[in-house]
């Protein structure tokens, strides 16, 4: 079972502020929260960790493709 994270926990984990997180959610580029009650939304830690890992993989891809020297 994945740990549940509040928004301030997510902000600290991904080093982004609330406005940027919600902007990324709107464009489909960040995991959406889970609505627990009308006043409480949380994120699954597994979803956030997956997003972080995906960003890391993408940032490490070589620019310009394969270099066979």
C-alpha positions as CSV (number, residue, x, y, z in Angstrom):
1,X,0.0,0.0,0.0
2,X,1.4,3.4,-1.0
3,X,1.9,6.1,1.5
4,X,-0.5,9.1,1.3
5,X,1.1,12.5,0.9
6,X,-0.5,15.9,1.7
7,X,0.2,18.8,-0.7
8,X,3.0,20.3,1.5
9,X,4.7,16.8,1.5
10,X,4.4,16.7,-2.3
11,X,5.8,20.2,-2.6
12,X,8.9,19.2,-0.5
13,X,9.3,15.9,-2.4
14,X,9.3,17.4,-5.9
15,X,10.7,20.9,-5.0
16,X,7.8,22.7,-6.7
17,X,5.2,25.1,-5.3
18,X,1.4,24.5,-5.2
19,X,0.7,26.7,-8.3
20,X,3.2,24.8,-10.5
21,X,1.9,21.4,-9.3
22,X,-1.7,22.3,-10.2
23,X,-0.6,23.8,-13.5
24,X,1.2,20.5,-14.3
25,X,-1.9,18.5,-13.3
26,X,-4.0,20.6,-15.6
27,X,-1.8,19.7,-18.6
28,X,-1.6,16.0,-17.6
29,X,2.1,16.2,-16.7
30,X,1.7,15.5,-13.0
31,X,-0.2,12.8,-11.1
32,X,-3.7,13.9,-10.0
33,X,-4.6,13.8,-6.3
34,X,-6.9,11.3,-4.7
35,X,-10.0,12.9,-3.2
36,X,-10.5,11.3,0.3
37,X,-13.3,13.7,1.5
38,X,-14.7,16.9,0.1
39,X,-12.0,18.9,2.0
40,X,-9.0,16.5,1.7
41,X,-7.0,15.5,-1.3
42,X,-3.8,13.4,-1.1
43,X,-1.3,12.0,-3.5
44,X,0.0,8.4,-3.6
45,X,3.7,8.3,-2.8
46,X,4.2,5.7,-5.5
47,X,2.7,8.0,-8.1
48,X,5.0,10.9,-7.1
49,X,8.0,8.6,-7.0
50,X,7.2,7.3,-10.5
51,X,6.9,10.9,-11.7
52,X,10.3,11.8,-10.2
53,X,11.9,8.7,-11.7
54,X,10.4,9.5,-15.2
55,X,11.7,13.1,-15.1
56,X,15.2,11.7,-14.1
57,X,15.2,9.3,-17.1
58,X,14.1,11.9,-19.5
59,X,16.7,14.4,-18.3
60,X,19.5,11.9,-18.8
61,X,18.6,11.1,-22.4
62,X,21.3,12.3,-24.7
63,X,20.4,15.4,-26.8
64,X,20.6,14.7,-30.5
65,X,20.2,10.9,-30.3
66,X,22.8,8.2,-30.6
67,X,26.5,9.2,-30.8
68,X,28.6,6.2,-32.1
69,X,32.1,7.6,-31.9
